[in-house]
Amino acid sequence: MEKDRIRLIPMTPEMYHSFFMEYENDPDLYPDSASYVPFTYSEDKVEQYIRRQIDLNRIPLAIMYEDEIAGEILIKSIDEHKSAVMSITLKNARFKDQGIGTAAEKLAVQFVFFDLDIPVLYADALKTNTRS
């Protein structure tokens, strides 16, 4: 995997629909296999998700691996020039364990520190997400 094959761009509504059509919940993030629930695409569900990002004043960034959306980084809980929180979601297992998320997070950190002029960035991670 080459780092220059990964870039971040603003996520559009059309991109969100494309992303979620191929999205799969990660069974590794559930405490046990009995609590795993597969993701089912719904246009309404995605529209609600998009509205939530707008309502909460989040910055959604698409993780591009070559010309494909590999995942999403959200910059949220933004306190201008003070702090923000970052979360990451990769689309499915095809993009995991290759360094794509790590490379995207490094780009996001640079974006937050230098472009947004925010000196403190927190990570939003689930305890069960050992990759994060």
NORWOHU-V902476 format. One record per residue. N is the residue number from 1. RES is the residue in one small letter. SS is DSSP state (h for helix, s for strand, l for the rest). PSI is psi in whole degrees, -180 to 180 (NA if undefined). Layout:
BEGIN
n	res	ss	psi
N	RES	SS	PSI
N	RES	SS	PSI
END
This chain:
BEGIN
n	res	ss	psi
1	m	l	129
2	e	l	133
3	k	h	-33
4	d	h	-4
5	r	h	-5
6	i	s	134
7	r	s	163
8	l	s	136
9	i	s	158
10	p	s	136
11	m	l	128
12	t	l	164
13	p	h	-41
14	e	h	-41
15	m	h	-40
16	y	h	-44
17	h	h	-43
18	s	h	-44
19	f	h	-51
20	f	h	-19
21	m	h	-27
22	e	l	6
23	y	l	143
24	e	l	131
25	n	l	144
26	d	l	114
27	p	h	-24
28	d	h	-17
29	l	h	-6
30	y	l	143
31	p	l	-32
32	d	l	162
33	s	h	-26
34	a	h	-25
35	s	h	-5
36	y	l	134
37	v	l	120
38	p	l	149
39	f	l	137
40	t	l	124
41	y	l	137
42	s	l	128
43	e	h	-43
44	d	h	-42
45	k	h	-41
46	v	h	-41
47	e	h	-40
48	q	h	-42
49	y	h	-45
50	i	h	-47
51	r	h	-38
52	r	h	-42
53	q	h	-40
54	i	h	-48
55	d	h	-34
56	l	l	6
57	n	l	43
58	r	l	158
59	i	s	106
60	p	s	130
61	l	s	131
62	a	s	133
63	i	s	112
64	m	s	127
65	y	s	106
66	e	l	-118
67	d	l	17
68	e	s	144
69	i	s	115
70	a	s	-22
71	g	s	-168
72	e	s	139
73	i	s	132
74	l	s	131
75	i	s	119
76	k	s	177
77	s	s	47
78	i	s	123
79	d	s	99
80	e	l	131
81	h	l	14
82	k	l	-64
83	s	s	165
84	a	s	171
85	v	s	141
86	m	s	138
87	s	s	157
88	i	s	143
89	t	s	126
90	l	s	146
91	k	l	-46
92	n	l	180
93	a	h	-25
94	r	h	-27
95	f	h	4
96	k	l	155
97	d	l	32
98	q	l	-1
99	g	l	2
100	i	h	-47
101	g	h	-43
102	t	h	-46
103	a	h	-41
104	a	h	-40
105	e	h	-40
106	k	h	-42
107	l	h	-40
108	a	h	-40
109	v	h	-45
110	q	h	-43
111	f	h	-48
112	v	h	-49
113	f	h	-45
114	f	h	-44
115	d	h	-40
116	l	l	-10
117	d	l	48
118	i	l	119
119	p	l	-13
120	v	s	126
121	l	s	124
122	y	s	152
123	a	s	137
124	d	l	105
125	a	l	146
126	l	l	143
127	k	l	-34
128	t	l	-7
129	n	l	86
130	t	l	-24
131	r	l	-44
132	s	l	NA
END
